[in-house]
Amino acid sequence: MWDNDDFADRMVAFVPAVARCALEAGRRDLTVRLDEVERRVRQAQVTVVALGEFSSGKSSLLNALLEDATLFPVDSYVSTRVLTAARWGEQESITVELAARHGDDTEERDVGRAGLRAYVCEAEVQDGTAAADAERVLRASIRTPNAKLRGGAVCVDTPGIGGVHRGHTAAALGVLPQADLVLYVIDAMRPPLPSEIAFIERVVRALGADECPERLLFAVTKADQAGDPGRAVREARARLAAVPGLDERSAVLAVSSRSRLLQLTGAEPPASGLTGFEEFEARLWEAVDHARLRLRAGAALAELHSVVRGLLAPVEEAIGVLEAQDAAAREKLAGAAAARRVEAGRLAEGSATWPTDLDTAFADVTAGLRARADTTLAKAWRDLRARYRTDPAFLDDPQAVLDDLAGKLAVLAGQLGRSAAELTGAACETVAERSGVPLRSPMFADLPLPPLPDPLTVPAASAAAAPSVVTSLTAAFDAAVRGARLGAARGEVVGAIAWDQAVQFSLPGGSRTGKVVKGVIQSMAEGREGSRPPTPGVVAGHVGGGLVGAVLAFAGKVRELRRTTHAEQVAALDRLFAPWEAQQRAFLHDAVQALVDASADRARAELRDRIAQRQAECETARTEVTAALAAARSDAEAALAPLAARRDGLRRIETGLTALVDELRGRLAAAGDD
């Protein structure tokens, strides 16, 4: 197994040397960027999201994995009812976030380990022993000095599939693209049913596990209760084989959380019983390390390489002037440097064409995504109508009709969000290349880098801090759940009107979908991100949640169909659903614009930052070349020596970075072959 901590140390080891070179060149601005690169390498967070049927053992598995039996509350029946994230903290702090009784502000409350159960356990709610305001809880956050989390892993427990909060399950699909790794839990005593296989298929699509199988790991829990754990794994594999797109390399491992925890407490000898944790932990942490490498290491190396090239180019230009054969050659080189400075100056907004080019490119992205949304939505509706028309059994559980549609819409929202980031990033890269300020060196073309790297400039003291990976993920899930609740609340009113009259507007807020999208996205985002606009993931969460909530709001009305004949059921559903497709299409068109806008803001910021770097580099080159021209008239050799030393030092750093890039490429290739 690769030592990725050592790899990170060797990356960071270049930062002080590059910073010294930046200070020698008078580029103090670059030291800020270098500090941020180092911070991100050191504090790189990788999110591990646990999914699975309710009461499948997700919370127990996470407790066993983290060697802390009481960290995530566990119940014999239904446990987790809200997303709960555990990450490293110097001191333990456990809080819940509560929705406001009025307005959109939220309240954070410190509940401690003893009080967490009363907020996040569904069994407590059902038994009447939950906290008085447990229904207001949006999410829970655990910070704890657990050694397993110190390296940046963040474990996220989720409500069970098929539990009482069905909207949460569907909404979660829309934010899975932001997870680094999904740990899917299967109960050895309950092999996956067709409904769960269908959900896993959506997980594969939402996560992109068909292209990156290492992002999805299956744990067959309660192996100690199965007569033959190996058989339980084989049966799970056989059923998972029906999932389209699921790579056969995806790990399926039997584990016993109970035996593991008993061993940790000394109740069982270390060698007794079945735990399966040795192989499970090795595979899990290897996947976590690979996730950290896959995006974060490449992005850090790309930024370091960009800084080094920006420092090296002016030095090489000055050396070229000093080594020129005659005054004419020197003046020609100086003229070329001056021309580059003028060209960089023309990139300033107001006189450059790149802002207009970006707007045009982003408009094309929006149009393409809207067409994709139309096609996917139309297919979802065709499939739904065909199913309830031809399969009377499908209507025995009318909620299944809505669950099916809600899940498809949530996956669509997540895919649109991911595509918006990827396509917007590609458009920005094309415009940047055309403008002469490429975002990345060609040497990184075959490495998986974020489509839109977060700007590395440090915000002003008054600005909100940049959100961490887990903050973005939990905020997106929170947005999805809040959107589902708002959609359900408003959609229920619409549904009541629709049932008795005719459905005119089936999405929350009525027919003015542009206003609806802003209401679902922006109003709930106020106060959530400080002075920063919502991230693309949060926007996708709001969109998916709003769609899910609007669909599930009709559950009570659809249940009334049970008292009618199949023909009457079909006719009633036709009337009920008639306006939905058109209204959802209009909603998604405005939602796509919001998703592209969120990504476009980051793209513009990235290109502005690169242009500013380019202009600073050209200004440094002007200073270096001017000094070289003056030195060439007096003592060129004396001026050449320190410049050559700087050049050679930067080239050594560049060579070292290139070696790390090649090593990273090899590591990723080896991991892909496993």
N, C-alpha and C positions, 0 to 999 in steps of 0.2 A: 504493500500500500504506500502511496506517495506521502511524503511529509510536507503537507501544505503549509503548516506553520513556518517551517524553514523557508519555504518558497516566499511567503509573505515577508519574512525577515530580510531576505535577500533583496526583495523589491524596495522595501523601505530604506535599506542601507544606502541606496543611491540618493536619497532625498537630501541629506546634509551637503554632499558634494555638489549637487545641482544648485542648491540654495547659495552656496559660496560663489559659484560662477555667476549666479544672477546678481548678487550684491556687487561683485567686481564690475559687472556691466552696468550698474546703476539701475537694475530692474527690480527694485524692491517689491513691485506689484506682483511679481511672479512668486515671491516667497509665500504670499498669502495662499496662492493656488497650491503650492507644494505642501503647506501645512494641512490643507483640506484633503489632498490626496493621501497623505499619511494617516490622517484621522479615519478616512473611509476604509483604508486597508486594515487598520488596527481594530476598528469598531464595526467591521462588516457583519451585518446581521443576516441570518438565513432563517426563513420562516418554514416551520414544519407544521402543517395543518392536518389534524386528525379528523377523518370523516368515517361514517358508518351508520348502520341501523341503530335505532335507539336501544339502549341496554346491551350493546354489543361488547362493551368493555373498553371504550376509548379512554375514559378518565383513568381507569385502573392501569391501562397500558402505559399511559404517560407518567403516572406515579412510579411504576416499576422502572421505566426507562430513566427517570430522574432520581431514582432511589430515595423517594420521599413519599411514604404511604398516605399522607394526609394533605398533600399539596392541592390536588384537584378533588373536590368533594365527590364521593362515590355513593351510589344507592343501588339497592338490589333490583330496582325496576327502572324507572326513568330518572335520569340524573340531570345532566347539563341542559339548561334551557336558553342560555345566551352564550355568545362567543367569549371565551376566557383565554387570555394570552399570558404566558409565563416567560419572563426574561430575567437576565442577570441584574442584581442590584446589590450594592454594598451592604445595605440593611433591608430587612424584609418590610415590604409595604404592599398591602392588598386593598384595592379600591374598586368601587363600582361606579359606573356613570348612569345617572338617572335622567330620564326625560323630564322636562319641566311640566308642571301642571297646566301652565298657560304660556303660550309663546314658544319660541324655538331654542331658548337657552337650555343648557343642561347643567346638572349638578354632579360634582364628583364627591363621593363619600368614602372615607376611610373605614373599612369594616373589619379588617384583620382576618386572620385565618379562621378564627372561631365564628365570625359572623358571615363569612362568605356563603356558606351553605344555605342560609335563609334567603339569599337572593338568587342563586343560580341553579338550585335543585328543583326540578319540576315536582318531585314527590312531596316536597315541603308545601308547595302551593296546593296540591291535591289534598293533602292531609290537613290543611288549614294552619300549619305551623310556620309558614313563610313570614318574612318581614312584611309589615303593613303596606309598604309601598313597593313590594317586589315586582308588581306588574309594570312599574316604571323603568325597570333596569334595562339598559341598552347593551352593556358589555361589562366585563370585569377584567381587571389588570393586576397581575401578580409580578412583583419584583422581589427576588429572593437571592441570597448568596449561595446558589447551588452551583457546585463546580462544573456540572455538566453543561450549564448555560453560559459559563464565563467566556467561552470562545465566540459567542455571538449567536448561538442557536436560540430561536424563539419558538416555543411549543404552544400551539393554538388548539384548544379544545372547542368543539362545535356542537350545537344541538343535534340530536340523532335524527336520521332520516326516518320519516314515517311517524315522528312524534306529534305532539299536539300543535306545535308551531310549524305547520306545513309551509307557510309563507317564508319562514326563515330558511328552510331547506332549499327551496327553489331560488331564493335570492342569493344564497351562498354560491350557487353555480356561476353567477355573473362576476364574482370577484376572484375566482380561482386562478385566473391568469397571473395574478400578482403573487401567488404562493410560489416558493422555491421548490417545495417538496410536499406531496400529499401522502399521508400514511392512512391507507384505507383499512379499516378494521372489520373483519368478518368473524362472526361467532361460530366456533367449530360445531356447536350443537344446533345451529340454524343455517344450513347452507343457503347461499343466495337464491332468492326467488326471482322469477322473471321480472318483477317490478324493480328489484334492486339491480339486476343486470342492466335494465334500461337506464337506471340512474348512473351506474358506473360508466356506461357508454357516454353519457353527457359529461361526466367528470373527465374522461379521456379527451373529449373534444375541447372542453373548456380549458383544460390544463395544457393541451398540446402534447400529451404523453405519447401520441402516435409518432411524433418526431423525436421526442426526448423521453424514452421509456424510464430513464433513471429518476425522473421526477415523480414516479408513482410506485409506491411500495405497499404490498398487501401483507397484513398480519392476521393469521388465523388464530384468534385468542381462545382461551379456556381449553387449551390443548390437554391439560391435566384431567379434564372431565370427559374427554373423548376416549373411547375404547382404543382407537388406533389413530393417533395424531397424523401419521403418514397418510392414512386413508382420507382423513379430513382435508389435508392439503391437496391430495389428488382430485378429490371431488370438487373442491373449490376451483382448482385449475381447469377441470373439465367444463365447469359452468362458465368460467371467465373466458373460455375459448370462444364463446358465442358473442363476445363484445367486439364489434367492428373497430379496427384500428389499435386494439390493445396488443402491444408487442409481446411476443412469447418470452422475451428476456426480462420482463417485469418480474421482480422477486415476489414469491408467495411463500411465507414462512410460518410455521407453527410456533406459538409462544404460550407460556402460562404466566400471566401477571401474578396470580395468586402464589404460585410456587416461588417465583422470584422474590416477592415481597417477604414471604415467610423465611426464605434463606437470608435475606438482608437483616431481618430482625433476630435471626438465630433460632427461630422456631423449627426450622428444618436444617439439617446438615448441608453444607455448600454443595456436596456432590449428590445429594438425594433428590429424587423427583425430577420432573421434566420442566425445564424453563424455556429452552430454545433461545435464550437471550444472547448467548455468545455470538452465534451467527447473525441473529437479528440486529444486535447493536453494531456489529462490524459493517453490515450492509447499510444500515441507516446513517451512521456517521460518515461512511465513505460517500454516500449520496449527498450528505450535507456539505462535505468538503468539495465535492465536484460542483455543487451548485454555487458555492462561493467562488471557485475558480472560474466557472463558466462565464460569468458576467463581470464580477468585481475585479478580478485580477487583470483581465484584458483591458478594462476601462482605465485602471490605474496605470498600466504600462503605456497605453496610448497617450494618456495625459503627460506622463513623464517624458516620453519620446517627443511629444509636441513642444514641450518647454525646452528640451535640449536642442532641438533643431532651430527653434527661435533664437536661442543664444549663439549657436554656432554660425549661422548664416552671416551676421554682421562681421564677426571676426574673420571669416574666410574672405569676405569682400575687402576688408581692410588689408589683409595679407596680400590679396591679389594686386592691390594698388602698389604696395611696397615692393612687390616682386616684378612689377612691370618693367619692360626693357627701356622705355623712354617716357618723356613727359606726355607725348600724345596718347600713348597707351593708357597712362594713368588717368588722364582727363576723360578718356572714353569710358573707363570703368566707373569713374566718379559720376559721369553723366548718366550711365545706366542705373546706378544706385539712386540718383536724384529722380529719375523717371519712375522708378518703382515707388518712391515715396509719394510722388504726385498722384500716381495711380491709386495707391492706398488711400490717399486723402479724398479721392473722388468717391470712395465707398461710403462716405458720411451720408447719413439719411438726409433727404432733401434734394440731393443732386444725383444719387445713385438709382439704378433701375432694380436692384435686388429686392427692395420691399414690394414693388409691383409684381415682380416675377414670383415672389413667394405667395402673394395673394392669389395670383392666377393658379399656381400649382396647388394651393390648398383648396381652391374652389373645385379643381378637378378631382381631388381626393374626396371631397364631400359628395360630389355627383356620383362617383364610383361606389362609395359606401352606401349611398341611398339606393342605388340600383341593386346592390347586394342585399340590403335589408328588404327591399320589395320582393325579391326572388325567394329569399328564405322565409319571409312571413307568409307569402302566398302558398308555399309548400306546406308549412305548418298547418295552415287552415284547411288545405285540401286533405291532408292526412287525417286531421281531426274530424272533418265532416264525413269522410269515407268510413272512419272507424265507428262513429256513433250511428251511422245509417245502416251498416252491415253487421254490426256485432251487438245484439241486444244485451249480452252479458256485460258489455262495457258500461251500460247505463245502470246496472245494478248498484254500482257505486258512483253516483253522479259527480262526487268530488274528484274522482279519477280523471274525468273529462277536463276539469279545471287545472288539476295538478299537471297533467300532461302538457297543456298549453302554457301554463306558467313556467314550467321547467324549460321548455323550448325558447320562450321569450327571454328568460334569464341568461341562457347560454348565448343567445343572439346578442344581447346587450354586452356581455363580456367579450365576445369575439369582435364586435364592432369597436369596443374600446381598445382592444389590443391592436386591431388593424389600423385604427386611427393613429396610434402612436407610431407603428411601423411605417405606414405610408407617408405620414407627415415627416418623419425623420428622413426617409428616402428622398422626398421632394426637397427638403432643406439641404441635403447633401448635394443634390444635383445643382441647385441654385448656387451653393457655395463654390462648387468646382468651377462653374461658369464664371463666377465673380473673381476667381483667382485666390480664394481663401479656403482650400479644402479642409474639411473638418477632421479628417484622419489621414494618416500616411497609408499608401498602398500596401505596406507590409502587414497591415491589420485587416486586409480585405477578407481573409478567410477565417477570421476569428469572430466568435459570437459576442458582439458588443451591444450595449443598450441602444435601441433606435434613437432615443432622445436622452443623452446623458444629462443628469442634473447639472445645472450651472455650478461651477466650482467657486464662483465669487462669493465671498462671505457677506451676508446681509448686514445692514446697519443695525446698531444696537436696538433701535426701536422696532425692528422688523421681527416677525416670528421666526423661530429657528426652523431650518429645513427639516421636514418630516423624515423620520427614520423609515426603514423598510416596513417594520412591523406596524408603526403608526399609520402608514399609508394603507396597509392591508386592513387593519382593524377599523380605520376610519371608513374605508370603502364598504366593509361588511356592515358597519353601523349605518352608513348611508343607505345601503340596500334594505336593511330592516326597517329603518325609519321611513324610507320610501314605500315599503310594503304596508306599513301601518297607516300612513297617510292615504295611500291609494285605497286601502280597504275601507277606511273611514269615509272618504268621499265617494268611493265607488259604491258603497252600500246604499247611500242616498240615491245615487243614480240608478242602481239596480232596482230599488223599490219602485221608482217611477217607470222604469223600463218594463217591468213585469206587468204592470197594470195598463200601461199605454203602449208606446212604441219606443224602442231604444233609439234615442237621437245621439246621445253622447255617452260613450261607455268608458271613457278615461277620466281620472279625477280632474275636476275643475271645469268640465264642459267642453265645448267644441273648439275653443280658441287654443289650439294645441301649442302655439308658440308661447303663449302665456302660461300654459300648463307646464311645459318643460322648465321654464324659468322658475315657476313656483315649486316644482318638485325638486329641482336641482339647487337653485340659488337660495331660496328662503331657508332651507334646512342646512345649508352650508354656512350661513351667517354665524360668526362666532366660533366656527370649528377650526379654522386654519389661520387665525390671526389676520395679519395683513396680506397673506398670500392667497392667490386664487385657488380654487379647489383643484386637486391633482386629477389627471385623466381617470385614475382608478376610482376616485370618489365620485366623479361625474357618472362613470359607468355604473357604480353602485346605486346611485340615485335613480338612474334611468331604469335599470333592471328591477329595482325595488318598486318603483312606481307602477311599472307594467304588471309585476306579480301581484301587488296589492289590488290593483283594479280588477284583475281576473278573479282572484280568490274572493273578492267581495261578493260575488254572486253565488257563493256556495249555498247559502240558506235558500235562495230562490230555486236553484237547480234541484235541491233535494225534494222539492215538492213534486218533481216529475215522477217520483217513484209510484205515485198513486194513479198514473195514467198508462195507457197502452203504449207499445213501442212506437206505433205510427204517430200517436199524439205527442210522445216524447220528441221524436224527430222533428215534427212540425213546430213544436214549441221552441226547441233549440234553434231551429232555422230562424224563427222570428227574433229570438233573443240575440243571436249572434250576428244577424244580418248587417248591422252597421259597424261591428267591431273591427273587421279587417281594414276598412277604409280609415277609421279613426286611429287605429294603431299605426297604420302606415304614415299618416300625417304626424302622429306623435314621434315616431322613429325618425322621420325626416328632420324634425327640429332637434331631436336628441343627437342625431349624427352631427349636426352643426355644432352643438355644444361640446361633443366629444372632440371634434377636429379643432375647435377654438382652444380647448384646454391644452391639447398637444401643440397647437400652433404657437401659443404663447411661449412655451418652452423652446420651440425651434427658433423663434425670432431672437429670444434671449441668447441662445447658443451662438447664432450667427453674428449677432452684435458683439458678443464677447470675442469671437475669433477675429472679427474685423479690428476691434480695439487692439488685440494682440499683434495683428499684422501691422497696424499703424505704429505701435510702439517699437516693433522690431525694425521698421524702416527708419524711424527717428534715431534709434540706436545706431543703425548702419550709417546714417548721415554723419553722426558724431564721430564714429570710428573712422570713416573714410576721410572726413575733413582733417582729422588728426594725422592720418596716414599721409595725406598729400603734403601737409606741412613738414612731417618728418622726412619725407622722401627728398626734400630740398636740402636737408641738413645731414641727418645721420639715420639712414634707412635701416641699417643693420641693428642699431641700438633699439629702434622702435619695433623691429621685427621679432626680436627674441621673446619679449613678454607676450606678444600676440600669439606666437607659435606655441608657447607653453599653454596658453588658454585653449587654443585650438586642439592641441594634443590631449589635454585633459578632458575636454568635451567629447572628443572622438572616442577616448577610452570608455567614457560613460555610455556613449551611444552603442559601442560594441557590446558592452555588458548587457545593456537593455535588449539588444537584438538577440543575444544568447538566451535571455530569459523568455523572450517571445517565442523563440524556437522550442524551448523546453515546455512552455505552456501549450504550444500546439501539439507536441508529443504527448503530454499528459492527457489532454482532451481527447486525442485520437485513441489512446489506450483505454480510457474510460468508456468511450463509445463502443469499443470492441468487446468489452467485458460481457 
